[in-house]
Amino acid sequence: MFGIFKNKKEEKPQEQESTQNKGFFSKALEKTLGNIKHIVPTKKEKIAFDEIEEILIESDMEYEIIEKAMDGLPEMISRAQLRHRLVMLFEHAPKIDTSNMPSPYVELIIGVNGAGKTTTIAKLANNYKKAGKSVILGAGDTFRAAAIEQLTKWSQILDVPIIKTKQGHDPSAVAYDTISSGMARKIDHVIIDTAGRLQTQSNLSNELKKIVKVCSKAKEGTPHRKIMILDGTQGNTAIAQAKAFNEMIGIDGIIVTKLDGTAKGGALFSISNRLELPIFYIGIGEKQEDLIPFSPDEFVDSLLDGIFLQQST
């Protein structure tokens, strides 16, 4: 009997986390749901095919992806039918085993200026610290003095070490020193920033390729993940951006930022599906806590909660 009560207590934190995450996704999709409200003003048990199609178009899902999701569905569609199809669009969602990660675990953060790269690095570092892991930052965006200053401020707020140099210095040297320092200090996570914009794309490409090469010299097999930061307010236009970076160095996954500031939440389906890449996290707001692991199930449920009645099957 006592064992039963114990199990219930152990489940509560997980239930609480799931509820918090659901609230996070609901906030992220607030503008998207507001934008499609005119199509389905009241929640329904079943929604017409044409209305679902219009909802997905309004949310900025590419039409090619809409056709893929809607193929073969009946004239009147239930929540369960649509949910299954939408979740399947995130087939590239990661299944990460955090119990056996190499140490230090090296992540290279890439993306254009203005996407929220520096803030996202801080949020990522905060997540790791909350999980009881140690973190070191590398200020590899030496193209912008402001980027070095911003990351230095975040390192002070989060109380984590940072490796940096002066503006214009070699960013690959920063990457090497950050990994070396992480190894020497037995740190769990190394997060390295990179420049988002140089004079030409070829300059940027050459710089990123050099950083990746130097990382592997500092520690074989690194960086373990090359993560692209995409501005959620750009919707589907971010796909071309990600493709360009993917061709340069190969991206392992994506973090989508500023999702609460856009009505283009449906673009996440297109981004993940077209790029064949997982979305690792989504971010909203400026607080260091405003980043959570992406869950296809919770994301889709939060979207469908706005148009379907809960009891629909």
C-alpha positions in Angstrom: 0.0 0.0 0.0 2.8 2.4 1.0 4.5 1.7 -2.3 1.5 2.8 -4.3 1.4 6.2 -2.5 5.2 6.5 -3.1 4.8 6.0 -6.8 2.1 8.7 -7.0 4.4 11.2 -5.3 7.2 10.4 -7.8 4.9 11.0 -10.7 3.9 14.5 -9.6 7.1 16.3 -10.7 6.8 14.8 -14.2 3.1 15.7 -14.4 4.0 19.3 -13.3 6.8 19.5 -15.9 4.4 18.3 -18.6 1.8 21.0 -17.6 4.5 23.7 -17.5 5.7 22.6 -21.0 2.2 22.6 -22.3 1.7 26.2 -21.0 5.0 27.1 -22.7 3.9 25.8 -26.1 0.5 27.5 -25.7 2.2 30.8 -25.1 4.5 30.2 -28.1 1.5 29.6 -30.3 -0.7 32.4 -28.9 -0.3 34.6 -32.0 -0.7 31.7 -34.4 -3.9 30.6 -32.8 -5.2 34.2 -32.7 -4.5 34.5 -36.4 -6.6 31.4 -37.3 -9.5 32.2 -34.9 -11.6 33.7 -37.7 -11.6 30.3 -39.6 -12.9 28.3 -36.6 -14.4 30.8 -34.1 -15.6 28.0 -31.8 -14.0 24.7 -31.0 -15.5 21.6 -32.8 -15.4 17.8 -32.5 -14.7 17.6 -36.3 -13.6 20.2 -38.7 -14.1 20.3 -42.5 -11.1 19.4 -44.8 -11.1 22.9 -46.4 -11.1 24.7 -43.1 -8.1 22.6 -41.8 -6.3 23.4 -45.0 -6.9 27.1 -44.6 -5.8 26.9 -40.9 -2.5 25.3 -41.9 -1.9 27.9 -44.7 -2.6 30.8 -42.3 -0.2 29.3 -39.8 2.6 29.5 -42.5 2.9 25.8 -43.3 4.2 25.3 -46.8 1.5 24.0 -49.2 3.6 21.0 -50.2 3.8 19.9 -46.6 0.0 20.6 -46.1 -0.7 18.2 -49.0 1.5 15.6 -47.4 -0.3 15.9 -44.1 -3.8 16.0 -45.5 -3.5 13.3 -48.2 -6.3 10.7 -47.9 -8.1 12.4 -44.9 -11.9 12.4 -44.9 -14.1 15.5 -45.6 -14.8 15.9 -41.9 -11.6 15.5 -39.8 -11.3 14.5 -36.1 -8.6 15.7 -33.7 -7.1 12.3 -33.5 -6.8 11.9 -37.3 -5.1 15.3 -37.8 -2.9 14.9 -34.7 -1.4 11.7 -36.0 -0.6 13.3 -39.4 0.9 16.4 -37.9 3.1 14.6 -35.3 4.4 12.4 -38.2 5.8 15.5 -39.9 8.3 15.7 -37.1 9.8 12.2 -37.8 13.2 13.7 -37.4 12.6 14.6 -33.8 15.7 13.5 -31.7 15.9 10.7 -29.3 18.8 11.8 -27.2 20.4 9.6 -24.5 21.8 12.1 -22.0 23.0 9.3 -19.7 26.0 8.5 -21.9 27.1 11.8 -23.4 30.9 12.3 -23.9 32.5 14.9 -21.6 33.0 17.6 -22.4 30.0 17.7 -24.7 30.9 20.3 -27.4 28.2 22.3 -29.2 28.8 24.8 -31.9 26.1 27.4 -32.2 25.6 29.0 -35.7 23.1 31.4 -37.2 22.7 34.9 -38.6 22.9 38.0 -36.4 19.6 39.0 -34.9 18.3 35.4 -34.6 18.8 35.4 -30.8 22.0 33.4 -30.8 23.7 34.9 -27.8 20.5 34.8 -25.6 19.9 31.2 -26.7 23.4 30.2 -25.7 22.7 31.7 -22.2 19.4 29.8 -22.0 21.1 26.6 -23.0 23.8 27.1 -20.4 21.1 27.8 -17.8 19.3 24.6 -18.7 22.5 22.5 -18.2 23.3 24.2 -14.9 19.8 23.5 -13.6 20.4 19.9 -14.5 23.5 20.0 -12.3 26.0 20.1 -15.1 29.1 22.4 -15.4 29.4 24.7 -18.5 32.0 26.8 -20.2 31.3 29.4 -23.0 33.4 30.3 -26.0 32.9 33.8 -27.4 33.7 32.8 -31.0 31.8 35.6 -32.7 34.9 37.8 -32.9 33.4 39.7 -35.8 31.2 41.8 -33.4 32.5 43.4 -30.2 28.9 43.5 -29.0 28.6 39.7 -29.2 31.7 39.2 -27.0 30.3 41.8 -24.5 26.8 40.2 -24.4 28.2 36.7 -23.8 30.5 38.0 -21.1 27.6 39.6 -19.3 25.6 36.3 -19.5 28.6 34.4 -18.2 28.7 36.7 -15.2 24.9 36.4 -14.6 25.0 32.6 -14.9 28.3 32.3 -13.0 30.0 30.2 -15.7 33.5 30.6 -17.1 34.1 32.1 -20.6 37.0 32.0 -23.0 37.2 35.2 -25.2 39.6 37.3 -27.2 39.5 40.8 -28.8 37.3 41.7 -31.8 38.8 40.6 -35.1 41.0 37.9 -33.6 40.9 34.3 -34.9 37.6 32.6 -33.7 39.0 29.1 -34.3 41.7 29.8 -31.6 38.8 30.7 -29.2 37.1 27.4 -30.1 40.4 25.4 -29.5 41.1 27.2 -26.2 37.5 26.7 -24.9 37.5 23.0 -25.6 41.0 22.6 -24.1 40.0 24.6 -21.0 36.8 22.5 -20.7 38.9 19.3 -20.8 41.4 20.6 -18.2 38.6 21.7 -15.8 36.6 18.5 -16.4 33.6 20.6 -17.5 30.5 18.8 -18.8 29.3 21.2 -21.5 31.2 23.4 -23.9 29.1 25.9 -25.9 30.8 27.9 -28.6 29.4 31.0 -30.3 30.2 31.8 -34.0 29.9 34.8 -36.3 26.6 35.1 -38.1 27.6 37.6 -40.8 30.9 38.3 -42.5 31.6 40.4 -45.6 30.8 37.5 -48.0 29.2 34.1 -47.7 32.5 32.5 -48.8 34.3 34.2 -45.9 31.7 32.9 -43.5 31.8 29.4 -45.0 35.6 29.3 -44.8 35.6 30.5 -41.2 33.0 28.0 -40.0 34.8 25.1 -41.8 38.1 26.1 -40.1 36.4 26.3 -36.6 34.9 22.8 -37.1 38.4 21.4 -38.2 40.1 23.1 -35.2 37.5 21.7 -32.8 38.4 18.2 -33.9 42.1 18.9 -33.3 41.3 20.1 -29.8 39.3 16.9 -29.1 38.6 14.2 -31.6 35.0 13.9 -32.6 34.0 17.4 -31.8 31.9 19.4 -32.2 29.3 16.8 -31.1 26.4 19.0 -32.3 26.3 21.9 -34.7 23.1 23.7 -33.8 21.4 26.3 -36.1 19.5 29.2 -34.4 16.5 30.2 -36.5 14.3 33.3 -35.9 10.7 32.0 -35.6 9.3 35.3 -36.8 10.8 34.6 -40.3 8.6 31.6 -40.8 9.4 29.6 -43.9 11.9 32.1 -45.2 14.3 30.7 -42.5 14.5 27.4 -44.5 16.7 28.9 -47.2 18.9 30.4 -44.5 19.3 27.0 -42.8 20.0 25.2 -46.1 22.9 27.6 -46.8 24.5 26.8 -43.4 23.8 23.1 -43.8 25.6 23.1 -47.1 28.6 24.9 -45.4 29.2 22.6 -42.5 26.3 20.3 -42.0 23.7 21.0 -39.2 22.7 18.5 -36.6 19.6 20.3 -35.4 17.7 23.5 -34.9 16.6 25.8 -32.1 13.7 28.1 -33.0 13.6 31.4 -31.2 11.0 34.2 -30.8 8.1 31.9 -31.5 5.8 33.9 -29.2 6.3 36.9 -31.4 4.9 35.4 -34.6 1.7 34.0 -36.1 3.9 31.7 -38.2 4.0 28.7 -35.8 3.1 26.3 -38.6 6.4 27.0 -40.2 8.0 24.6 -37.7 6.4 21.6 -39.6 7.9 22.8 -42.8 11.3 23.7 -41.3 11.8 20.2 -39.7 10.3 18.3 -42.6 12.0 20.1 -45.5 15.4 20.2 -43.9 15.1 16.7 -42.5 16.5 18.0 -39.2 15.3 17.7 -35.6 14.2 20.8 -33.7 16.0 20.5 -30.4 14.5 23.4 -28.5 12.1 26.3 -28.9 12.6 29.7 -27.2 10.3 32.5 -26.2 11.0 35.7 -24.3 14.3 37.1 -23.0 14.5 35.3 -19.6 17.2 32.6 -19.2 14.5 30.1 -18.3 12.6 30.7 -21.6 13.9 27.6 -23.5 12.5 24.1 -23.4 13.2 20.9 -25.3 10.9 20.6 -28.3 8.2 18.0 -28.1 6.2 17.2 -31.3 3.4 15.8 -29.2 3.0 18.8 -26.9 3.5 21.3 -29.8 0.8 19.6 -31.9 -1.6 19.3 -28.9 -1.2 22.9 -28.0 -2.1 23.9 -31.6 -5.1 21.5 -31.7 -6.3 22.7 -28.3 -7.2 26.0 -30.0 -9.5 24.5 -32.6 -10.8 21.1 -31.4 -12.9 20.0 -28.4 -10.9 17.8 -26.1 -13.3 14.8 -26.3 -12.9 14.5 -30.1 -11.6 11.1 -31.2 
